[in-house]
Amino acid sequence: MHTENKTANKWPGYVGLLVGVILIAYLFSKVDLISSARLIGSIGFSSLLIPLPFLLLHLIETAAWQKLFPLGSRPTSFFKLFKIQVVSETISMTLPAGVAVGEPLRPLLCRRFLGIPLPDGFASVAVRKLLLGMTQGIYTLLGTAAGFAMLQEVSVKVIGFGGLGIIMALAGVSVTLVFLLLLILVTNGKAVQNLYNILMKVPFSRVREWLASKQDGFAETDRKLQNVKSGGVVHLLPVLALYIAAWMMLAFESYLILSLLGLKVTFMQVFAFDTALVLLRAIFFFIPSGLGIQDLGYLAFFQAIGLPDYLAYGGAFVLLRRLKEVVWYSIGYAIMFMEGIHLQDAQQAGDEGA
């Protein structure tokens, strides 16, 4: 029965991977790959700059995450926490339904490499995820404000009807408010205990016995979550700013690639459509790395804003972005195996976090 449940939990991820592969194959059947390869070759050594925004993103996210641990267990080694960040993100972005594995892996790796108790690790990861969601909403609002007129102008070409700027603004407000509400609820000192009380109602004595043995851990996690809020909203403002800066690295990366390809496009334009496509990627979270769906979105925007030879330039842009991900995910798996972290550990983390 347990094996059947694990298989059932995984099938959306495998479906997402299949959909992503089909979409990316369709995209490459449409773009001018020969011209795209020629454009990539013309960049030369400047292409070495492309992985840098992703490095900055990881460094900024690590700095923000470090501030979310309770004071008594705050990591002293930024470098070790950075490695945990890279490994966990790699698993989340590359495995089918990887987020369900990569996120629970974070507190386990914090315990293994930094000696941080699990309740402290789980508390930091929970708040981190909620702050990331809230700042994505803010990032969406900033991008919408930066290119509202453009989004409205290209709306029909991109989505088939008008009002894309308004939709993005409403989505940004909604995402921000929903995650803010969840953050308040989770850090009120009772969220995990309430979850424990619900779980204790399951009609299986063995499950209840196991939960009873873990009651102190549930209560401790609640205390740690409440500690995160103990410094007040002001305490979280620098963390919010860091996460917004991390989101901005995605738009900067897209702008950098387009500039290296020789396209004349403003940062505000890129900022606007990049926020829309990051949100699209979040909606289709079950597709690893937004494979295919986000790439087709870029092509749609390139065509809509009138970029020249968008099939060639779009193909080059998509290839460079995906090659950058291959580089970084290869680094992530290299760190993973050098540190003795195995996929079985990741799977165990997913099972424990499920």
N, C-alpha and C positions, 0 to 999 in steps of 0.2 A: 504493500500500500504506500509506504514511504517513497519507494522508487517511482511509483505511478504519479505521486504528487509532485516530485521533483521534475519529472518529464512534463507534466501539465504546466508547471510554472515556467518552463523554458520555451515552450512552443511559440509564444508571441515573439520572443527574441529571434528564433530561427526564421519565422515568417518575415520579420522585419529585415533580417539579413538577406533573405531571398528577394524581397521587394527592392531593397537597395541595389543588389547586383543587377536585377532586371533594368532598373532605372538608369544606372550608370552605363550599362551596355547600350541602352537606347540612346543616351546622350552621346556616347562616342560614335554611334552610327550616324549621328547628325553633324557633328563638328568636323572641321577640316583638320584632321590630325597631322597631315604633312606640313601644312602652313603653321600649325600650332607648334610643332617640333622645331621648325625653322625660327620662329619667334623666340622660343625658349633658348635656343642656341645663341641667339644674338645678344642675350643678356650677359653671358660670360661669367666672370668671377663675381659680379654684383649679385648673382643669385645666392651667394653665401649669406647675404643679409636677410633673406626671407625667413629662416628659422628664428631670428632674434626676437621678434614680437612675442612668439610663443614662449620663449625663454623668460622674457619679462613678465608675461602673464603668470607663469608658474611661480616666479620669485615673488610677485606681488601677492598672489593668492596664499603662498606660504606665510608671508609676513602678516597677512590678515588673520589666517587660521591660528597662528601662534598666539595672537592676542585674545583668542576665545577660550583658551584653557583656564580653568580655575587657578587663582594665583599660586596656590601651594604646589601645583603640578605643571606649571608652565614649562614647556620644553626649553632646555638650555642649549641644545644643538640645533641651530637653524638648518644646517646642512642635512642632518638626518631627517628632519621633518620635511625638507625639500624633496628628498628621495622618496619618502612615503607619499607625498603629493603626486610626484611624477608616476610612480608605480600604480597608485590607485586610479588616477585619471586614465592611464593607459588601459587598464582592465575595464574601466567603465565605458570607454569609447570603442573598444575593439571586440569584446565578447558579446554574443547575443544576450540581450537583457543584462548588459554588463553593469549598469548602475546598481542593480540589486546585489551585485557581488562586490564591486569596487568600493562602495560607501561603507558597508559593514567591515570591510578589510582594514579601513583606516584605524579604528580604535585598537584592533588586534595588533597591528604593526606598531602603533604607538606604545602598547604594553611591551612588545617584544624588544624594540630597539631603543625606547626612551624610558622604559620602566613606569609609564603612566598607568594608573589603575583604570580598569575598563569603564567604570561610571564616569570618570573625568573625560575619557576619550569619547564615549558615546554622547555626552553632553556637548562637547565641542563640535562634534560632527553634525549633531542635530541642529544646533544654532547656526553653524556654518552653512548648511543646506538652505535654511530658511532665509538667511541674509543674502545668499546668492540669488534666491528667487526674488526677493524684494528688490535687490539692486538691478536685476534684469528688467524689472518693471520700470525702474527709474531710468535705466539705460535706454529702454524703448521710448520713453517719453522724451529724453534728450535728443535721440536720433530723429524722432518725429518732428520735434520743434525745429531741428536743424534743416530738415528737407521737406517740410509739410507741403509746400507748393508743388514740389517735384512729385511727391507721392500722389497727390491729387491729380496731377497732370497725366501721369502714366498709369493710373489705376485701371482704366478700361483695358489697356494693352496687356497688363500683367495679370489681373484677376478676372477680367471680363465684365466688370461693372465699376461704377464710380465710388469714391469715398474711401480709398485706401488710407489716406492720412487720418481721417476721422476714426476708422477702424483701429489703426495703430495706436492712436491716442487713447481710445477707450480700453484697448487691451493693456496698454501700459499702466493706466490707472487701476484697472481691475487686478492685474498681477501684483502690483505694489500693495494694494489694500489687503488682498487675500493673504499674502505672505506676512504682512505686518500683523494681521489678526492672529495667524497661526503662531507667530513668534511670541506674541503676548500670552497666548494660551499655554504654549509649551513651557514658558519660563515663569508660570504663576505658582510653581511649587507643588502642584497636584496632578499635572498632566500624566506622568508615568504611573503614579499611584492609581489614577482613574483607569488607565489602560490595564493595570494589574487586576483591579477589581472586576473589569469586564472579562478578562481572560479566565479568572477563577470561576466563572459561571459555566465553563465548558463541561459537558457531561462525561468526562473521562477522568477517573480517579488518578491514574498515573500522571496525566498532564498536570492536574491540580497539585499533586505531591511535588512534582518537579518545580512548579511555580512557587510553591510554599518555601522550598529550599532556597529560592532566589529572591525572596521578598526583601531582604536587606539590600540587595543590589538595586532593586527597583527604587527603594526609598532613597538610597544614596545618589542615584542618578538624578532624582527629583531635586535633591539638595544642590547638586552641582549645577543643574540647569538654572536654579534660582540664583546661584552665586553669579552666573553670567550677567544677570540683570541688576545685581546689587549695586553696581557703579552708576546706574541710571542711564538714560538715553545718551547723555553726553559721552559716557564711556564707550558707546558703540559708534559714535559719529566718525572717528578715525578709521574704524573697520569698514564702515559703509563707504567711505571715500576710497579706501584701498580696493574694495571689490568693484566699485564703479570704474576705477582706473584699470583694473584687470579686464573688465568687459570692453573697455575702449581699445585694448590691444588688438581685439579681433578686427575692428574697423581699420585701425592703423595698418594691420597686416594686409588687408585687402587693398588699401590705398597704396601701400608700398609696392605690391606686386603689379598693380595696374600702372603705376608710375614707371617701374622698371621696364615694362612692356612698351612704354612710349605713348601711352594713352593720355590725353588731356582731359582729366576729370577732377572735379574739386573734391576736397575732403568731405565737405558737407553732403555732397551727393552720395559718396560712398558710405558715410556715416548713416544716412537715412535708409538706404536699401539694405545695408548690412544688418541693422537692427531688426528689420522686417524678416530677414532670412534666418537670423539667430533665433527669433521667436518661432519661425516655421520649424526649425530644427528641434526646438524644445517640444513642439506639439507632436512631432513624429519621433518621440524619444525612443521608440522601440526599434528604430532603424539605426544600427551602429554608425556613429559619427555623421548622422544625417546623410548617409551615402545616397547619391543620386538625387534625392528630393531637393537638397540645398543647392546642388550644382545646377540643376535645371532652373531653379529660381534665379541664380546669378545670370544665366543666359537670357532669361525672360527680361530681367532688368536691363541688361546690356543692350538688348534689342530695343526696348522701350525708350531708353534715353538717347538712342541714336548713335551708339558707338560704331565706328567704321569696321566692316568685316568682322562682325561680332562672333561669327562661328569660329573663325581662326583665333581671334584674341580670347574669346570665351573658353575655347578648348585649352589654350595655353595657360590661362588663369586657373582653370580647374585642375589641370595636371600639376601645376606648381604648388597649389594648395594641398593637393593630395600627396605629392611627393614630400612636402614638408611634414605632413602627418606621419608618413612612413618612417621618416628619419627620427622623429620624436618618439613614436611608439616603439621603434627598434631600440632606442635608448632606454625606454621604460622597461622593456622585457629584458634587456641586458642587465640593468640594475637589479631587476627582480631575481634573476637566476644567480647573479654574482653574490647577492645577499642571502641566498638560500630560500627565497620565497618561491613556492611552486603553485601551479594552478590548482592543485588539491587544497592548498591553504585558502586560496581565494574562494573555492567552492564551499569549503567549510565555513568561511565567513558568511557567505550567502545563506547557507542553511541555518546558522545561528542567528542571523539577522532577520530571517524570514518569519 
